[in-house]
Structure formats: C-alpha cells, structure tokens
Amino acid sequence: MLAVIGFLFYFRQQINSVSSNKDKVEVIVSDGESSLQIAQAMRESGLIKSVWSFELYLKFKKISVKSGDYLMPVNLNEAQVAEIFGAGSHQIHRITTKDGWRREQVAAYLLKNLGLSSDEFLTKTIKLEGKLFPDTYKLSDEPTVDEVIEKMTENYQAKVDGLSVTEGDLSLASIIQKEAGPVEDMSQIAAVFNNRIKIGMKLQSDVTSIYQKDTDSWQSAGLLNYKFWQPASGDTTKYPGPFNTYSQVGLPPTPICTPSLDAINAVLHPATNNYLFFLYGEDGKIYFAKTQAEHQANVNKYL
C-alpha cells in the first residue's frame, strides 16, 4: 500500500512539475509515431522530465496526440503538454501571400485565415505598400499583426539588399507586375514606360485605373466581399484620382501592389527599345508599337 501511495505521489509530482523557463520550442509530431516516440521527443526538447510518466498519462487519459508542427511553451507541466498535443493547439501557422497583392488583399487574407484585425494591419501598413514581400511565412503559435508585418518587411529588405531601389522604381515595378504576362516580358514593358516618362507622355496603364476604382469602392462593399483587380468597365478616365495614369502624368504616388523581385529587377535593368505602346493579343503574346497608328493596327489584328 505504501509503495502504491508513494508511486502515485511521485507520478503526480512528475506530471504537475513546472519549469520556470518561459521560452518556446518547436516540436514536430509526424503521423504514425508511437506514444513512446512522442514522449522521447518531448523529453529531448525539454518539455517533459520523464518519458514513462508522460507516456503513462497519455494512455491513462486516452489522449491521442495529433500530428503537426508545434511551438510549445516550456513552462508547462506534463499534463498541460499532453492536453495541448491532444487538442492539436499551439501549432505554428503558415501563410502564403502572392505577387501583385495590394495591402487590402493581405489584410483580408489575414483576417480570414488567422482572425487578425484588418483595421490594425491597414493602419500599420499605410506607408508599406509594395514592401510587404510576397512569400510563404512561418508564424508563431499565437501570431500578431506586428509579427506578420515584421516578417514581411524584413524579407523585403533582405530581397533588395545590395540593390538601389527608389520609391519610383517600386511604383513602376508594381505596375509592371500587374501588366506583364510572362516574366521575360517585364524588362521590355519597363522600357516602354520609361520611354513614355522621358517624353512626358501619360503612362495610361489600365491597372492603375483599376487600382483607383478599387481604392474608391472596396470599403462600401466590405473587405471580405470585394473582388479586387476586376477590369474597369467603360472609360478608364472615369475613375479620377492620383493613381489613375490615364488622368495623371507620371508615376502614381505609391506602388499599387507588392511586386515580385523579377518585376523590381526589370525596372532596374530595363531592355532597350523605342516602343511607346504594347498589348497582349488574344493569343497571349505581347505586341509592341512605336506609334498610335501601329498600336491601333495591333488592336484591330490581335484583339
């Protein structure tokens, strides 16, 4: 009887003991791992002190550990660790943002997938359009808006490290990102826009008209309901504003989206040509022209 009582006392002490360490450790639980393998991994990670007591607790409580990539606080007792693995909580979050998304699309994605405040994100990224680099990110088990912004902007800085990228370069790259089809077309399109800028000609980019339309319209529809980048119907000049390059000369005041590194490099290393017009035909190919008449001929032939 004393031995049983002593064992239960020791078992309870093992299960409920807590570390004062407030760090977190990453633990990956794969499909098909046995309770012994899981317990040994927990011990190696410093989450538990005893393999046998943790494994016994799992079996006693009939806890089935869910596979996943966990970020676990190390100041939990073994019972708490077991319950978390059984619930599948405290797992690392992964998000993927895409080339050509504007801030509002990132905000909608974070709201929908992580429940993060879109208002907070948009408020804190007012001056960061174009610098929220598109990529796949691994976030903590309890992600915040600040964590997301920090990772995205740090990634942007790392990607452009060693490059001389001005705000104007980024604005032009964002237009090219939305205008171009294949990556190999980007440097040629950059040259076309540069040629226009040099002679004071309006860029007349459809995507800037769409950006202005969306900027004027999305709030009334709601962030999660609005479909960004839908073609602007009718006269492209009917959406007046600083971003519409049909009504404004020069580049828009800020980027219209986050460009890829390919688009940025196209601006930094444009092709050399003397074209002022381009279009994508119904066949998906790009066609350039030097004059309005040549461009109209391409419109009649390829569209």
N, C-alpha and C positions, 0 to 999 in steps of 0.2 A: 504493500500500500504506500509506504513512504517513497519507494522507488518510482511508483506511478505519479505520485504528487510532485516529486522532485522533477520528473521528466516534463510534466505538464507546466510546471513553473518555469523551467528552463526554455521550453518550447514557446511559451507566451512571451518570455523576455526577448527571445530571438526575433520573434515576429513583430514585436512592438518597438524594438530599439530604433532610435532615430539618430542620424548623423547631423552635426551642426553645419556641415558644408552646404552652401546654397547654390553650388554650380549645377549645371545640367550636362548630361552626357547623351550622345546619340547611340541608340541600340537598334539593330535591325533584326527582326524576327522573321525568319523565312517560313514558307509553307512546309508542313511536314516535319518540323522539328519536334522532338520529344520533350516532355516536361523536364527531363534531366538535362538535355542540351540547353534548354532555355535557362534553367536555373544556373548552370555553369557559366553561361554568357552573362547573366546578371551579376554573378559573383566577380567575374573578371572585370566588369565595368564599374564595380564598386557600389552597385545599387543595393546589394544584399550582403550579409555576412556569412550566412550559412546556406549551402546548397540543399542539404537534406531537409531543413525546416521549411524552406521556400517551396520545394517540390511537394513536401507533405501537405502544406497549406493549400496548394493548388488542387491536390487530389481530394483533400478533406472538404473543401468548399466547392468541388466540382467545377473549377474555373477552367475554361478553355481559352488559352491565350490566342488572341487574334494577331495574324501576321501584319507586318508593317514596319515603317521607319519611324522610331520613337525618339523624342527629345525629352529625357526624363530628369526631373529634379532629383538630386542625390540625397536630399534631406527628408526622405520619406521612409516610413517603416516598411517591412516586408509585406505586411497585409495591404497597405496602400498601393505598393508597387504591383502586387498581384491583381488587385481590383482594377487598376488602370489598364493593365495588359488584357484583362478580361473584357473590359469595355471598349478597348481599342482607341482610347482617348490619348491626348498628348502626342499625337503623331505630327511629324514635320509636314508642312504644307508646301506644295509646289505649284507655281503659277507660270503660265506662258503667255507673254504678250507678243503682238505681231507687228511687223514692219508696217508703217503707214497709219497706225492708230493715232488718233488725237487724244488729248488728255481725258476728255469726257468718256471715250470708249474704255480707257484703262479704268477710270472711276467706276463705270458700270460693271466691268468685269470683276473688280474687287468687291463691289457691293454684292453681286450675285453669288460669287464663289467663296468669299471669306466673310461676308457680312460687315465689311469695313465701311465706315462713313464716306459716302461720295462727296458730301459737302466739305468735310475736313480735307480730303485728298485734293479737291479742286482749289480750295482756299490756299493750301500749302504749295501748290504747283503752278501758281499763276505765272511765274516767270520761268517755268521749266519746260514749256512746250518745245519739243524737239530734242530734249535731253533726258527723256525717260526711256532709256535704251531698250529696244525690243529683244527679249531673250527669255529663257527659262530660268526661274529663280527658286532657290530652296529657302523657305522661310521657317521661322521658329514655330513651336507648337502653339504659341499664342501671339500671332503676328499683329503688328500695329501699322497704321498708315505711315508713321515715321520710318519704320523698318523697311517698308516697301520703297519709299522714296529714296532712302539712303542707298539701298542696293542698286536701284536703277540708275541713279546719278553717278554713283561710284563706277558702275560698269561703263557708263558713257565716257567718263573721264579716262578710264583705262583704255577704251577702244580708240579714242582720239589722241592718246598720249603720243607726243612726237609730231603731231600734225598741227598745222596752223589753220584753225577753223574759226572764221569770224561769224558773227551773228547773221550777216548777209549770206555767207556760204551755207549756213544751216537752213535759212529760209529757202534758198534756191534748191538745196538738196531735198527739202520736204516736198516741194512742187514736183521735182523730177521723180521722187518716189511714187507719187500718185499718178503721174503722167505716163511713165515708162512701162513697157511690157517687159521683154527680156532684159536682163542686166546689161548685156552688150550694147543696148540702145542708149543707155544712160549718158555716156560721155558725148554722144552726138547731139542728144537733146540739150545737154548743158551748153554746148557750143551755140545752138540755135538761140537759146535765151540770152546768152552773153552777147551775141550779135545784135539782138534787139536792144539790150541795155545800152550798148555802145552808141547807138544812133538815136536813143531817146524814144524808142518805139515801145508801146504798151506790150506787156508780156501776153496778154489775152489768153490766159490759162483757164480752161474750164474748171479745173479742180479748185482754183481759188474762188470762183463763183459759187461752187458747191459748198466750200468751207464757209463762206459768208452766209449763204442760205441756212446752213445747219446751225451756225452760231446764233442767228436771229430766231430760229424756230424750235430748237430742241427743248428748251425749258417749258414751253407751253404744253408739249406732248408728254414730258417726263423722261428722265434719263434711261430707264429700262425699256420704255416703249418706243423710243425714237430710233429710226434706222438711218445711221449716218452714211454719207457718201452716195446717196441715191442721186442719179443725174438730175440736173436742174432743167426743168422743162421751160421751153419758150426762150425769150430774150435773156441772154446771160447778163445783160446790164441792168436788169430789173431788180437785182439784189445789190443795191449801192452800199458801199462801206469800204473801210480801209484795206480789206483783204481781197476785194474783187479787182483783179488786174485787168479787167475789161474797162473799168471806170477810173482806175488809178494807174499812174505811171510808176514804174519801178517795182521793187520787191515789196511784198506785204510786210507789215511792221514786226511780225514774229513768224516763226515756222508755222505751218498749217498741220503738221503731224510730226511724228518721230521718224526720221529717215534711217534707212539701213546704212551700214558702213560703205556698201557699194555705191549708194547714191552720194554720200559725202565725198568719196574718192573721185566720183565722176565730176563733181564740181571743182575739186582741187586739181584734177588732171583732165580737163575737157579735151575733146577732139578738136581738130582744126577744120572748119568748113565755112562756106559763105551762104548758108541757108538761113532763111527767116521764117519758114513755115514747115510744119510736119503734121502728119496724120497717120492713124492706124486704119488700114483698109479692112474690109470685111473678111479678108483672108488672113488677118492677124499680122501682116507685115507693115513695116513703117515706110512711109514715103515722104521725101523731103522736097522742098521747092524754094527757089530763090525769089520769086515774085508772087504777087497776089494772083495774077493770071495763071501761073503754073500751078499754084495751090488749088485754085478753083477747078482746073482741069483734073487734078488728082481726086478732088471731091467727086466730080462727075463720073470718073472712071472707077474708083475703088470703093465708093460708099453707096 
